[in-house]
Amino acid sequence: MAYVITDECVSCGTCAGECPVEAISEGDGKYVIDADTCIDCGTCAGVCPTEAIEEA
């Protein structure tokens, strides 16, 4: 199951740089995760400073 980025996102971009499959991109007001590309590794959730990333 893919991860999702909640409204707690402050658009710092830390998660995007850590994603091994480049599933994270900048969206409108926050970053978004492409569910079809996400491999459910959790790396992004581990580096998010605001804990805005959770399992869907």
Backbone torsions as a table, in degrees:
resi	resn	phi	psi	omega
1	MET	NA	134.4	-176.4
2	ALA	-73.2	160.3	174.7
3	TYR	-89.6	158.7	176.3
4	VAL	-131.1	154.6	178.3
5	ILE	-106.0	124.7	-177.0
6	THR	-85.3	178.5	179.7
7	ASP	-69.7	-4.2	176.4
8	GLU	-73.8	-10.2	-178.8
9	CYS	-60.1	132.9	177.8
10	VAL	-107.7	13.4	177.4
11	SER	57.2	40.9	179.5
12	CYS	-78.2	-24.7	177.5
13	GLY	85.5	0.0	-179.3
14	THR	-57.0	-43.9	-177.4
15	CYS	-63.0	-41.5	-177.1
16	ALA	-60.9	-38.8	-180.0
17	GLY	-70.9	-20.9	-178.1
18	GLU	-95.6	-15.7	-176.1
19	CYS	-68.1	120.6	-177.0
20	PRO	-72.0	-16.0	-179.3
21	VAL	-116.2	11.7	177.9
22	GLU	53.3	45.4	-179.6
23	ALA	-87.4	-5.3	-175.2
24	ILE	-108.6	131.9	178.8
25	SER	-139.3	163.7	-179.3
26	GLU	-77.3	126.4	178.4
27	GLY	-110.0	-161.7	178.5
28	ASP	-80.1	100.1	176.7
29	GLY	85.9	-13.7	177.1
30	LYS	-160.0	165.5	177.0
31	TYR	-79.0	155.7	-179.7
32	VAL	-131.4	153.2	179.5
33	ILE	-112.3	127.7	176.5
34	ASP	-77.5	109.3	-175.9
35	ALA	-60.4	-30.7	-179.3
36	ASP	-73.5	-24.1	-178.8
37	THR	-95.6	-31.1	-177.4
38	CYS	-57.3	132.6	179.5
39	ILE	-103.5	10.3	174.6
40	ASP	61.9	39.3	-178.3
41	CYS	-84.6	-25.9	178.1
42	GLY	83.6	2.3	179.8
43	THR	-57.9	-42.6	-178.7
44	CYS	-61.2	-43.2	-179.5
45	ALA	-63.7	-34.5	-178.8
46	GLY	-70.4	-24.3	-177.9
47	VAL	-103.1	-7.6	-176.5
48	CYS	-69.1	120.1	-177.3
49	PRO	-72.4	-17.9	-179.5
50	THR	-109.1	6.5	-180.0
51	GLU	54.7	41.1	-176.6
52	ALA	-89.6	1.9	-176.8
53	ILE	-114.3	128.7	-178.4
54	GLU	-141.5	162.9	177.5
55	GLU	-69.7	139.8	-178.9
56	ALA	-78.1	NA	NA
